[in-house]
Amino acid sequence: MLRTLTVFLSLFSLFVTQVSAQSPITARVLMTPTSSLDPVSLPRDDKAARDLAENLFVGLTRQNPDNGAIEPMLAREWQTSPDGLTWTFKLRSDVQWVRFNAASGQVEAVRPVVAGDFVYGIRRACDPQLPNPAAHSVFIIAGCSTIAKANPQIVNDLFIARQLGVRATGQQTLEISLAFPAVYFPTLLALPEFRPVPREAIAKDPDWTKPDTIITNGPFALKSWDRANSAELIRNPLWLDALTGNVTNIAVAFSKDTNTFTNADFARIDPTAAQTLKDAGLTVQSVPRSVTILGFSAERTITQTDAVRRALALSINRDALIKALPAGSVMTTSFLLPTNAPDNRGYMPDAAKAALTASSIPGCNRLPEKFDLAIDTSPASVILAQTLIEGWKTTLGCLTTVFNIRKVSDTTLQDIANATVNVDESQNGTPRPQLWIATWTPDYDDPNAWVADALHCQYGYLHANVACGNADTLVDQAGREPDAAKRADAYKQAEAIWFGPNGTYPVVPLYTTLEAHAYASWLTGIANHGALRFDLWKIDAAKQPHN
């Protein structure tokens, strides 16, 4: 399962930095290859790119990796209007855009970061001509969704300026208008897609994050980047904040097999390799990364009633799903910051039978049409679908012939989950399947990301077309509630309405997939929350064998 990388060390050579008189301390990091470092256009699942961007670019806020708290960064203070829709930020004036000069071997200042850089960055994040793969996060900004979904032929600077609720009211003053109130907005501002972007670098080259054109404003600068093989980051000596860590250089090796750990200090790994790496003396941490669900299309005749969806949901024995789950996954009945503990409380066969009896359909084997179940083309998804069908056969007496497994592309499955395919049975063409298996991966470390962003009746990514109800009202209230305990309780109540014994079940949580990372004993300061923070890393050079 785990290969030994014998050539890892050959990818690197020790280098001497001129940014500090002290001996350089290099952390060696193993990452998957990435094609871009542009902070406002990074795929949500490109962890390597988002880790690198976290250290090259800073935004208005930043996440404390130890406790997950959101702290001011380029914003030294902010205030919110009484309706919660307008946020005004006062920016620091001492943070510089910098570049690494290969000729001199020095990091040099370009100019200060100003409010207009944030306006330009957010405009690009909303622009459909990029397009931004993480655009749904910035849809919270007034006008952003309109811009992102507009015909690219009508989108220009004037159109964006008129629609978008972001403006610089001074060199160090930024005003942002939201589409709806959100107390968690500072958490969103810590994401890469809300970072400032230097207009002059993009004017020079649209592929502006290459080493010869990139301009950055974070605690590290980009020294080199070979997209297929390696990258080097060097500490920014013009960074004014005190650095907790002692690492001066980050040497990155790109590999599709990040489980191979020879001569590395840190790597994000597949959870299947966790025990092997622990046995080798490495520290391994894992956290929930995504939730895989069974979704319903409530506009379809046989899945439009709560009772039918509830019957199918309460029939799912997650213990039986174990053989079908990907390695490193844990069964769950919840979205709310799921834990690593297996959870099968949602299996209620008697309640499932009662719900089907009370439903509007004449029994599982006398349907007006078959259940279509859309899945991706992976063998694991086929096994998962077959296991679900066997469970419905066992609990509800459904013949397997009443289910039709439909394999579709990842893009089509995404459209099905978003309800952007044909959702009207009366229209010509193939309607949306009644059932579908999809995965939700949140972008930020907040209950709202797990619950509201996934399931809200209007704004949720997983769109079942179930009418807005009390659960959505609770989620809206939680988004405006400043008290953390009250927020958590509101999300918990919403989940009880969706997934309890009498739940409406727009979707059914099936299992949580974990992500993991491993690091050597001589490295400390590793984040428990969010992206990697190299400025916090400390290496005991006396113990590190390859420094």
DRENLUM-123052 format. One record per residue (C-alpha): residue number from 1; residue in one letter; chain; x, y, z. Coordinates in nm, 2 decimals, always signed. Example, Ala and Ser with C-alpha at 12.3 -4.5 7.8 and 13.67 -1.06 7.14 Angstrom:
// DRENLUM-123052
  nulo  vexkol  zagu      c1      c2      c3
     1       A     A   +1.23   -0.45   +0.78
     2       S     A   +1.37   -0.11   +0.71
//
This chain:
// DRENLUM-123052
  nulo  vexkol  zagu      c1      c2      c3
     1       M     A   +0.00   +0.00   +0.00
     2       L     A   +0.28   +0.24   +0.09
     3       R     A   +0.58   +0.27   -0.14
     4       T     A   +0.91   +0.40   -0.03
     5       L     A   +1.03   +0.71   -0.21
     6       T     A   +1.40   +0.67   -0.27
     7       V     A   +1.45   +0.97   -0.50
     8       F     A   +1.27   +1.23   -0.29
     9       L     A   +1.58   +1.39   -0.16
    10       S     A   +1.72   +1.43   -0.51
    11       L     A   +1.44   +1.68   -0.59
    12       F     A   +1.59   +1.93   -0.35
    13       S     A   +1.92   +2.10   -0.29
    14       L     A   +2.01   +2.31   +0.01
    15       F     A   +2.00   +2.67   -0.07
    16       V     A   +2.13   +2.98   +0.11
    17       T     A   +1.89   +3.28   +0.15
    18       Q     A   +2.01   +3.63   +0.16
    19       V     A   +1.70   +3.76   +0.35
    20       S     A   +1.85   +3.67   +0.69
    21       A     A   +2.19   +3.65   +0.84
    22       Q     A   +2.10   +3.34   +1.04
    23       S     A   +2.14   +3.00   +0.90
    24       P     A   +1.83   +2.90   +0.69
    25       I     A   +1.60   +2.64   +0.83
    26       T     A   +1.42   +2.46   +0.55
    27       A     A   +1.09   +2.27   +0.59
    28       R     A   +1.04   +2.00   +0.32
    29       V     A   +0.68   +1.96   +0.22
    30       L     A   +0.53   +1.69   +0.00
    31       M     A   +0.22   +1.81   -0.20
    32       T     A   +0.02   +1.71   -0.50
    33       P     A   +0.09   +1.92   -0.82
    34       T     A   -0.10   +2.24   -0.87
    35       S     A   -0.15   +2.45   -1.18
    36       S     A   -0.23   +2.79   -1.03
    37       L     A   -0.15   +3.01   -0.73
    38       D     A   -0.41   +3.28   -0.81
    39       P     A   -0.59   +3.31   -0.48
    40       V     A   -0.93   +3.41   -0.62
    41       S     A   -0.95   +3.12   -0.87
    42       L     A   -0.84   +2.81   -0.69
    43       P     A   -1.05   +2.49   -0.70
    44       R     A   -1.21   +2.41   -0.37
    45       D     A   -1.04   +2.07   -0.36
    46       D     A   -0.69   +2.18   -0.45
    47       K     A   -0.55   +2.17   -0.10
    48       A     A   -0.19   +2.22   -0.22
    49       A     A   -0.27   +2.55   -0.41
    50       R     A   -0.48   +2.68   -0.12
    51       D     A   -0.20   +2.59   +0.13
    52       L     A   +0.06   +2.78   -0.08
    53       A     A   -0.18   +3.07   -0.13
    54       E     A   -0.23   +3.10   +0.24
    55       N     A   +0.13   +3.18   +0.29
    56       L     A   +0.18   +3.40   -0.02
    57       F     A   -0.13   +3.62   +0.02
    58       V     A   -0.31   +3.75   +0.33
    59       G     A   -0.66   +3.90   +0.34
    60       L     A   -0.87   +4.10   +0.58
    61       T     A   -0.88   +3.82   +0.84
    62       R     A   -0.69   +3.50   +0.91
    63       Q     A   -0.78   +3.19   +1.10
    64       N     A   -0.59   +3.09   +1.42
    65       P     A   -0.48   +2.74   +1.34
    66       D     A   -0.48   +2.63   +1.71
    67       N     A   -0.83   +2.71   +1.81
    68       G     A   -1.00   +2.81   +1.48
    69       A     A   -1.07   +3.17   +1.59
    70       I     A   -1.08   +3.44   +1.33
    71       E     A   -0.84   +3.72   +1.39
    72       P     A   -0.78   +4.06   +1.22
    73       M     A   -0.51   +4.06   +0.95
    74       L     A   -0.50   +4.34   +0.69
    75       A     A   -0.82   +4.47   +0.85
    76       R     A   -0.72   +4.64   +1.18
    77       E     A   -1.09   +4.70   +1.27
    78       W     A   -1.44   +4.68   +1.12
    79       Q     A   -1.80   +4.78   +1.20
    80       T     A   -2.13   +4.65   +1.08
    81       S     A   -2.45   +4.84   +1.00
    82       P     A   -2.75   +4.78   +1.22
    83       D     A   -2.91   +4.56   +0.95
    84       G     A   -2.60   +4.35   +0.93
    85       L     A   -2.57   +4.41   +0.55
    86       T     A   -2.29   +4.67   +0.53
    87       W     A   -1.94   +4.60   +0.66
    88       T     A   -1.68   +4.88   +0.68
    89       F     A   -1.31   +4.78   +0.72
    90       K     A   -1.02   +5.00   +0.82
    91       L     A   -0.71   +4.86   +0.67
    92       R     A   -0.35   +4.85   +0.78
    93       S     A   -0.11   +5.07   +0.58
    94       D     A   +0.21   +4.89   +0.66
    95       V     A   +0.17   +4.57   +0.45
    96       Q     A   +0.36   +4.57   +0.12
    97       W     A   +0.32   +4.39   -0.21
    98       V     A   +0.66   +4.22   -0.27
    99       R     A   +0.85   +4.02   -0.53
   100       F     A   +1.15   +3.80   -0.52
   101       N     A   +1.43   +3.94   -0.74
   102       A     A   +1.62   +3.64   -0.88
   103       A     A   +1.91   +3.86   -1.00
   104       S     A   +1.98   +4.00   -0.65
   105       G     A   +1.84   +3.71   -0.45
   106       Q     A   +1.64   +3.96   -0.24
   107       V     A   +1.28   +4.01   -0.16
   108       E     A   +1.19   +4.37   -0.26
   109       A     A   +0.89   +4.60   -0.19
   110       V     A   +0.67   +4.70   -0.48
   111       R     A   +0.40   +4.92   -0.31
   112       P     A   +0.16   +4.91   -0.01
   113       V     A   -0.16   +4.71   -0.02
   114       V     A   -0.46   +4.93   -0.06
   115       A     A   -0.84   +4.89   -0.05
   116       G     A   -0.86   +4.89   -0.43
   117       D     A   -0.67   +4.57   -0.44
   118       F     A   -0.95   +4.40   -0.25
   119       V     A   -1.21   +4.55   -0.48
   120       Y     A   -1.02   +4.42   -0.78
   121       G     A   -0.97   +4.07   -0.63
   122       I     A   -1.34   +4.03   -0.54
   123       R     A   -1.44   +4.15   -0.88
   124       R     A   -1.23   +3.88   -1.04
   125       A     A   -1.37   +3.62   -0.80
   126       C     A   -1.72   +3.71   -0.93
   127       D     A   -1.64   +3.74   -1.29
   128       P     A   -1.79   +3.45   -1.50
   129       Q     A   -1.51   +3.49   -1.76
   130       L     A   -1.25   +3.34   -1.53
   131       P     A   -1.45   +3.15   -1.40
   132       N     A   -1.39   +3.11   -1.03
   133       P     A   -1.45   +2.75   -0.92
   134       A     A   -1.52   +2.86   -0.56
   135       A     A   -1.76   +3.14   -0.66
   136       H     A   -2.04   +3.02   -0.44
   137       S     A   -1.85   +3.14   -0.14
   138       V     A   -1.84   +3.50   -0.27
   139       F     A   -2.20   +3.49   -0.36
   140       I     A   -2.26   +3.63   -0.01
   141       I     A   -2.15   +3.97   -0.15
   142       A     A   -2.44   +4.17   -0.30
   143       G     A   -2.44   +4.14   -0.67
   144       C     A   -2.18   +3.87   -0.70
   145       S     A   -2.42   +3.60   -0.79
   146       T     A   -2.58   +3.82   -1.06
   147       I     A   -2.24   +3.89   -1.21
   148       A     A   -2.12   +3.53   -1.20
   149       K     A   -2.43   +3.40   -1.37
   150       A     A   -2.46   +3.67   -1.63
   151       N     A   -2.39   +3.62   -2.00
   152       P     A   -2.01   +3.68   -2.02
   153       Q     A   -2.07   +3.89   -2.33
   154       I     A   -2.24   +4.16   -2.12
   155       V     A   -1.99   +4.15   -1.83
   156       N     A   -1.74   +4.43   -1.83
   157       D     A   -1.58   +4.66   -1.57
   158       L     A   -1.88   +4.90   -1.58
   159       F     A   -2.14   +4.61   -1.54
   160       I     A   -1.94   +4.47   -1.25
   161       A     A   -1.89   +4.81   -1.08
   162       R     A   -2.27   +4.88   -1.10
   163       Q     A   -2.37   +4.54   -0.96
   164       L     A   -2.11   +4.45   -0.70
   165       G     A   -2.14   +4.56   -0.34
   166       V     A   -1.77   +4.63   -0.29
   167       R     A   -1.61   +4.97   -0.30
   168       A     A   -1.30   +5.15   -0.18
   169       T     A   -1.40   +5.47   +0.00
   170       G     A   -1.04   +5.56   +0.07
   171       Q     A   -0.69   +5.41   +0.03
   172       Q     A   -0.73   +5.22   +0.36
   173       T     A   -1.11   +5.20   +0.38
   174       L     A   -1.32   +4.92   +0.23
   175       E     A   -1.70   +4.89   +0.23
   176       I     A   -1.87   +4.55   +0.15
   177       S     A   -2.24   +4.50   +0.11
   178       L     A   -2.38   +4.15   +0.17
   179       A     A   -2.68   +3.98   +0.00
   180       F     A   -2.80   +3.87   +0.35
   181       P     A   -2.68   +3.92   +0.71
   182       A     A   -2.41   +3.68   +0.82
   183       V     A   -2.22   +3.70   +1.15
   184       Y     A   -1.97   +3.44   +1.01
   185       F     A   -1.86   +3.68   +0.73
   186       P     A   -1.52   +3.74   +0.90
   187       T     A   -1.46   +3.36   +0.87
   188       L     A   -1.54   +3.37   +0.49
   189       L     A   -1.29   +3.66   +0.46
   190       A     A   -1.01   +3.43   +0.56
   191       L     A   -1.06   +3.23   +0.24
   192       P     A   -0.83   +3.28   -0.06
   193       E     A   -1.11   +3.39   -0.29
   194       F     A   -1.15   +3.71   -0.07
   195       R     A   -0.78   +3.80   -0.09
   196       P     A   -0.65   +4.12   -0.26
   197       V     A   -0.50   +4.10   -0.61
   198       P     A   -0.25   +4.34   -0.77
   199       R     A   -0.39   +4.46   -1.10
   200       E     A   -0.05   +4.55   -1.24
   201       A     A   +0.07   +4.19   -1.23
   202       I     A   -0.23   +4.06   -1.42
   203       A     A   -0.19   +4.34   -1.67
   204       K     A   +0.16   +4.22   -1.74
   205       D     A   +0.06   +3.86   -1.78
   206       P     A   -0.28   +3.68   -1.73
   207       D     A   -0.08   +3.38   -1.60
   208       W     A   +0.06   +3.62   -1.34
   209       T     A   +0.15   +3.38   -1.06
   210       K     A   +0.47   +3.26   -1.24
   211       P     A   +0.79   +3.34   -1.05
   212       D     A   +0.89   +3.62   -1.28
   213       T     A   +0.56   +3.81   -1.26
   214       I     A   +0.40   +3.71   -0.92
   215       I     A   +0.36   +3.98   -0.66
   216       T     A   +0.26   +3.87   -0.31
   217       N     A   +0.18   +4.02   +0.03
   218       G     A   +0.21   +3.74   +0.28
   219       P     A   +0.48   +3.62   +0.52
   220       F     A   +0.65   +3.42   +0.25
   221       A     A   +0.75   +3.51   -0.11
   222       L     A   +0.77   +3.27   -0.41
   223       K     A   +1.13   +3.20   -0.51
   224       S     A   +1.07   +2.94   -0.77
   225       W     A   +0.80   +2.71   -0.91
   226       D     A   +0.82   +2.42   -1.15
   227       R     A   +0.46   +2.33   -1.17
   228       A     A   +0.53   +1.96   -1.23
   229       N     A   +0.81   +1.90   -0.98
   230       S     A   +0.89   +2.16   -0.71
   231       A     A   +0.85   +2.50   -0.56
   232       E     A   +1.05   +2.72   -0.31
   233       L     A   +0.91   +2.98   -0.07
   234       I     A   +1.13   +3.22   +0.11
   235       R     A   +1.05   +3.42   +0.42
   236       N     A   +0.94   +3.78   +0.34
   237       P     A   +1.19   +4.00   +0.54
   238       L     A   +0.95   +4.30   +0.49
   239       W     A   +0.67   +4.12   +0.68
   240       L     A   +0.62   +4.35   +0.98
   241       D     A   +0.44   +4.10   +1.22
   242       A     A   +0.65   +3.89   +1.45
   243       L     A   +0.68   +3.53   +1.32
   244       T     A   +0.62   +3.26   +1.58
   245       G     A   +0.81   +3.00   +1.38
   246       N     A   +1.17   +2.97   +1.28
   247       V     A   +1.14   +2.82   +0.93
   248       T     A   +1.29   +3.05   +0.67
   249       N     A   +1.25   +2.84   +0.36
   250       I     A   +0.98   +2.60   +0.24
   251       A     A   +1.10   +2.34   -0.02
   252       V     A   +0.80   +2.18   -0.19
   253       A     A   +0.81   +1.85   -0.39
   254       F     A   +0.51   +1.78   -0.60
   255       S     A   +0.40   +1.41   -0.62
   256       K     A   +0.08   +1.24   -0.70
   257       D     A   +0.17   +0.99   -0.42
   258       T     A   +0.18   +1.20   -0.11
   259       N     A   +0.17   +0.89   +0.11
   260       T     A   +0.54   +0.84   +0.04
   261       F     A   +0.72   +1.02   +0.31
   262       T     A   +1.09   +0.96   +0.29
   263       N     A   +1.30   +1.27   +0.37
   264       A     A   +0.99   +1.50   +0.41
   265       D     A   +0.89   +1.69   +0.71
   266       F     A   +0.52   +1.72   +0.63
   267       A     A   +0.26   +1.58   +0.38
   268       R     A   -0.11   +1.57   +0.34
   269       I     A   -0.18   +1.20   +0.31
   270       D     A   -0.46   +0.95   +0.22
   271       P     A   -0.62   +0.83   +0.55
   272       T     A   -0.55   +0.47   +0.44
   273       A     A   -0.18   +0.53   +0.50
   274       A     A   -0.23   +0.68   +0.85
   275       Q     A   -0.15   +0.37   +1.05
   276       T     A   +0.16   +0.28   +0.85
   277       L     A   +0.30   +0.63   +0.89
   278       K     A   +0.22   +0.62   +1.27
   279       D     A   +0.41   +0.29   +1.29
   280       A     A   +0.70   +0.47   +1.12
   281       G     A   +0.71   +0.72   +1.41
   282       L     A   +0.53   +1.01   +1.24
   283       T     A   +0.25   +1.21   +1.39
   284       V     A   -0.08   +1.18   +1.20
   285       Q     A   -0.39   +1.40   +1.24
   286       S     A   -0.72   +1.35   +1.07
   287       V     A   -1.04   +1.57   +1.05
   288       P     A   -1.37   +1.54   +0.87
   289       R     A   -1.35   +1.68   +0.51
   290       S     A   -1.67   +1.60   +0.33
   291       V     A   -2.01   +1.44   +0.37
   292       T     A   -2.16   +1.20   +0.11
   293       I     A   -2.53   +1.20   +0.09
   294       L     A   -2.83   +1.04   -0.07
   295       G     A   -3.03   +1.33   -0.23
   296       F     A   -3.39   +1.35   -0.33
   297       S     A   -3.56   +1.55   -0.61
   298       A     A   -3.88   +1.66   -0.44
   299       E     A   -4.03   +1.79   -0.76
   300       R     A   -4.07   +1.43   -0.89
   301       T     A   -4.40   +1.26   -0.82
   302       I     A   -4.28   +0.97   -0.60
   303       T     A   -4.03   +1.17   -0.39
   304       Q     A   -4.23   +1.48   -0.34
   305       T     A   -4.38   +1.38   +0.00
   306       D     A   -4.19   +1.38   +0.33
   307       A     A   -4.32   +1.03   +0.42
   308       V     A   -4.17   +0.86   +0.11
   309       R     A   -3.83   +1.03   +0.16
   310       R     A   -3.85   +0.95   +0.53
   311       A     A   -3.92   +0.59   +0.46
   312       L     A   -3.62   +0.55   +0.23
   313       A     A   -3.40   +0.75   +0.48
   314       L     A   -3.49   +0.55   +0.79
   315       S     A   -3.44   +0.22   +0.60
   316       I     A   -3.07   +0.29   +0.56
   317       N     A   -2.86   +0.06   +0.78
   318       R     A   -2.52   +0.23   +0.79
   319       D     A   -2.36   -0.08   +0.95
   320       A     A   -2.44   -0.25   +0.62
   321       L     A   -2.27   +0.03   +0.43
   322       I     A   -1.93   -0.02   +0.59
   323       K     A   -1.82   -0.26   +0.31
   324       A     A   -1.91   +0.00   +0.05
   325       L     A   -1.74   +0.30   +0.21
   326       P     A   -1.41   +0.44   +0.08
   327       A     A   -1.12   +0.38   +0.31
   328       G     A   -1.08   +0.66   +0.56
   329       S     A   -1.45   +0.72   +0.59
   330       V     A   -1.69   +0.71   +0.88
   331       M     A   -2.07   +0.66   +0.86
   332       T     A   -2.28   +0.95   +0.99
   333       T     A   -2.63   +1.09   +1.03
   334       S     A   -2.53   +1.45   +1.06
   335       F     A   -2.37   +1.74   +0.87
   336       L     A   -2.31   +1.94   +1.18
   337       L     A   -1.93   +1.93   +1.21
   338       P     A   -1.93   +1.55   +1.20
   339       T     A   -1.69   +1.36   +1.42
   340       N     A   -1.48   +1.05   +1.36
   341       A     A   -1.73   +0.83   +1.57
   342       P     A   -1.95   +0.59   +1.36
   343       D     A   -2.32   +0.69   +1.39
   344       N     A   -2.61   +0.46   +1.29
   345       R     A   -2.88   +0.62   +1.49
   346       G     A   -3.07   +0.70   +1.17
   347       Y     A   -3.16   +0.34   +1.11
   348       M     A   -3.52   +0.29   +1.22
   349       P     A   -3.68   +0.01   +1.03
   350       D     A   -4.02   +0.01   +1.21
   351       A     A   -4.06   +0.38   +1.16
   352       A     A   -3.95   +0.34   +0.80
   353       K     A   -4.23   +0.09   +0.73
   354       A     A   -4.49   +0.31   +0.91
   355       A     A   -4.38   +0.61   +0.70
   356       L     A   -4.42   +0.42   +0.38
   357       T     A   -4.77   +0.29   +0.48
   358       A     A   -4.87   +0.65   +0.56
   359       S     A   -4.73   +0.78   +0.23
   360       S     A   -4.91   +0.87   -0.09
   361       I     A   -4.76   +0.59   -0.30
   362       P     A   -4.94   +0.25   -0.32
   363       G     A   -4.65   +0.04   -0.18
   364       C     A   -4.29   +0.01   -0.28
   365       N     A   -4.36   -0.23   -0.57
   366       R     A   -4.66   -0.06   -0.72
   367       L     A   -4.51   +0.27   -0.83
   368       P     A   -4.62   +0.48   -1.13
   369       E     A   -4.25   +0.47   -1.24
   370       K     A   -3.92   +0.34   -1.13
   371       F     A   -3.68   +0.51   -0.89
   372       D     A   -3.39   +0.65   -1.09
   373       L     A   -3.07   +0.67   -0.88
   374       A     A   -2.79   +0.88   -1.03
   375       I     A   -2.43   +0.81   -0.93
   376       D     A   -2.09   +0.88   -1.07
   377       T     A   -1.91   +0.62   -1.27
   378       S     A   -1.67   +0.49   -1.00
   379       P     A   -1.70   +0.13   -0.89
   380       A     A   -1.73   +0.24   -0.53
   381       S     A   -2.04   +0.43   -0.61
   382       V     A   -2.20   +0.13   -0.78
   383       I     A   -2.14   -0.08   -0.47
   384       L     A   -2.28   +0.19   -0.25
   385       A     A   -2.60   +0.22   -0.47
   386       Q     A   -2.64   -0.16   -0.47
   387       T     A   -2.60   -0.17   -0.10
   388       L     A   -2.87   +0.10   -0.05
   389       I     A   -3.11   -0.09   -0.28
   390       E     A   -3.05   -0.42   -0.09
   391       G     A   -3.14   -0.23   +0.23
   392       W     A   -3.46   -0.10   +0.09
   393       K     A   -3.54   -0.45   -0.03
   394       T     A   -3.47   -0.59   +0.32
   395       T     A   -3.66   -0.33   +0.52
   396       L     A   -3.94   -0.21   +0.29
   397       G     A   -3.98   -0.52   +0.07
   398       C     A   -3.89   -0.33   -0.24
   399       L     A   -3.81   -0.54   -0.55
   400       T     A   -3.47   -0.44   -0.68
   401       T     A   -3.63   -0.40   -1.02
   402       V     A   -3.81   -0.08   -0.91
   403       F     A   -3.47   +0.09   -0.89
   404       N     A   -3.26   +0.19   -1.19
   405       I     A   -2.90   +0.29   -1.13
   406       R     A   -2.80   +0.57   -1.37
   407       K     A   -2.43   +0.64   -1.41
   408       V     A   -2.35   +1.00   -1.51
   409       S     A   -2.04   +1.22   -1.54
   410       D     A   -1.92   +1.42   -1.24
   411       T     A   -2.04   +1.74   -1.41
   412       T     A   -2.39   +1.60   -1.47
   413       L     A   -2.41   +1.48   -1.11
   414       Q     A   -2.31   +1.82   -0.99
   415       D     A   -2.59   +1.97   -1.20
   416       I     A   -2.84   +1.72   -1.06
   417       A     A   -2.74   +1.80   -0.70
   418       N     A   -2.77   +2.18   -0.79
   419       A     A   -3.10   +2.12   -0.96
   420       T     A   -2.97   +2.30   -1.27
   421       V     A   -3.09   +2.02   -1.50
   422       N     A   -3.44   +1.97   -1.62
   423       V     A   -3.65   +1.95   -1.30
   424       D     A   -4.00   +1.96   -1.45
   425       E     A   -4.16   +1.62   -1.54
   426       S     A   -4.40   +1.79   -1.78
   427       Q     A   -4.11   +1.92   -2.00
   428       N     A   -3.97   +1.72   -2.29
   429       G     A   -3.64   +1.54   -2.22
   430       T     A   -3.52   +1.34   -1.92
   431       P     A   -3.62   +1.48   -1.58
   432       R     A   -3.39   +1.49   -1.29
   433       P     A   -3.36   +1.15   -1.12
   434       Q     A   -3.56   +1.10   -0.80
   435       L     A   -3.25   +0.99   -0.61
   436       W     A   -2.89   +1.09   -0.64
   437       I     A   -2.56   +1.04   -0.45
   438       A     A   -2.35   +1.35   -0.41
   439       T     A   -2.07   +1.48   -0.19
   440       W     A   -2.06   +1.81   +0.00
   441       T     A   -1.72   +1.96   +0.09
   442       P     A   -1.74   +2.28   +0.30
   443       D     A   -1.50   +2.57   +0.24
   444       Y     A   -1.45   +2.71   +0.59
   445       D     A   -1.45   +2.60   +0.95
   446       D     A   -1.79   +2.70   +1.07
   447       P     A   -2.12   +2.51   +1.13
   448       N     A   -2.28   +2.73   +0.86
   449       A     A   -2.05   +2.58   +0.60
   450       W     A   -2.15   +2.23   +0.69
   451       V     A   -2.53   +2.29   +0.73
   452       A     A   -2.65   +2.61   +0.56
   453       D     A   -2.42   +2.62   +0.26
   454       A     A   -2.52   +2.26   +0.19
   455       L     A   -2.89   +2.24   +0.27
   456       H     A   -3.06   +2.58   +0.28
   457       C     A   -3.37   +2.57   +0.07
   458       Q     A   -3.26   +2.88   -0.14
   459       Y     A   -2.88   +2.90   -0.11
   460       G     A   -2.78   +2.54   -0.05
   461       Y     A   -2.55   +2.36   -0.29
   462       L     A   -2.76   +2.03   -0.24
   463       H     A   -3.09   +2.14   -0.38
   464       A     A   -3.37   +1.90   -0.32
   465       N     A   -3.65   +2.14   -0.41
   466       V     A   -3.81   +2.08   -0.07
   467       A     A   -4.01   +2.39   +0.03
   468       C     A   -3.85   +2.62   +0.28
   469       G     A   -3.96   +2.54   +0.63
   470       N     A   -3.87   +2.58   +1.00
   471       A     A   -3.53   +2.43   +0.96
   472       D     A   -3.43   +2.70   +0.70
   473       T     A   -3.57   +2.97   +0.94
   474       L     A   -3.35   +2.83   +1.21
   475       V     A   -3.05   +2.83   +0.98
   476       D     A   -3.12   +3.20   +0.88
   477       Q     A   -3.15   +3.29   +1.25
   478       A     A   -2.82   +3.11   +1.32
   479       G     A   -2.65   +3.31   +1.05
   480       R     A   -2.74   +3.63   +1.23
   481       E     A   -2.69   +3.51   +1.59
   482       P     A   -2.37   +3.65   +1.75
   483       D     A   -2.38   +3.42   +2.04
   484       A     A   -2.19   +3.10   +1.95
   485       A     A   -2.38   +2.87   +2.18
   486       K     A   -2.72   +2.99   +2.05
   487       R     A   -2.59   +2.95   +1.69
   488       A     A   -2.48   +2.59   +1.76
   489       D     A   -2.82   +2.51   +1.91
   490       A     A   -3.01   +2.66   +1.62
   491       Y     A   -2.81   +2.44   +1.37
   492       K     A   -2.87   +2.14   +1.59
   493       Q     A   -3.25   +2.21   +1.59
   494       A     A   -3.25   +2.25   +1.22
   495       E     A   -3.08   +1.91   +1.17
   496       A     A   -3.34   +1.75   +1.40
   497       I     A   -3.61   +1.88   +1.17
   498       W     A   -3.44   +1.75   +0.86
   499       F     A   -3.30   +1.42   +0.99
   500       G     A   -3.50   +1.32   +1.30
   501       P     A   -3.76   +1.04   +1.33
   502       N     A   -4.02   +1.27   +1.17
   503       G     A   -3.77   +1.45   +0.95
   504       T     A   -3.84   +1.61   +0.61
   505       Y     A   -3.53   +1.46   +0.47
   506       P     A   -3.43   +1.68   +0.17
   507       V     A   -3.11   +1.46   +0.18
   508       V     A   -2.97   +1.18   +0.39
   509       P     A   -2.62   +1.20   +0.53
   510       L     A   -2.45   +0.87   +0.47
   511       Y     A   -2.08   +0.90   +0.56
   512       T     A   -1.80   +1.14   +0.63
   513       T     A   -1.47   +1.13   +0.45
   514       L     A   -1.16   +1.22   +0.64
   515       E     A   -0.85   +1.41   +0.54
   516       A     A   -0.52   +1.35   +0.71
   517       H     A   -0.17   +1.48   +0.73
   518       A     A   +0.15   +1.35   +0.87
   519       Y     A   +0.46   +1.52   +1.00
   520       A     A   +0.79   +1.45   +1.17
   521       S     A   +0.86   +1.47   +1.54
   522       W     A   +1.10   +1.77   +1.50
   523       L     A   +0.83   +1.98   +1.34
   524       T     A   +0.58   +2.18   +1.55
   525       G     A   +0.32   +2.45   +1.49
   526       I     A   +0.11   +2.24   +1.26
   527       A     A   -0.24   +2.37   +1.21
   528       N     A   -0.54   +2.19   +1.35
   529       H     A   -0.78   +2.42   +1.16
   530       G     A   -0.77   +2.55   +0.81
   531       A     A   -0.48   +2.58   +0.56
   532       L     A   -0.11   +2.54   +0.65
   533       R     A   +0.06   +2.83   +0.82
   534       F     A   +0.43   +2.82   +0.75
   535       D     A   +0.49   +3.13   +0.96
   536       L     A   +0.40   +2.93   +1.27
   537       W     A   +0.62   +2.63   +1.19
   538       K     A   +0.92   +2.55   +1.41
   539       I     A   +1.19   +2.29   +1.33
   540       D     A   +1.44   +2.15   +1.58
   541       A     A   +1.73   +2.16   +1.34
   542       A     A   +1.95   +1.94   +1.56
   543       K     A   +1.70   +1.66   +1.52
   544       Q     A   +1.61   +1.71   +1.15
   545       P     A   +1.84   +1.47   +0.96
   546       H     A   +1.82   +1.63   +0.62
   547       N     A   +1.86   +2.01   +0.70
//
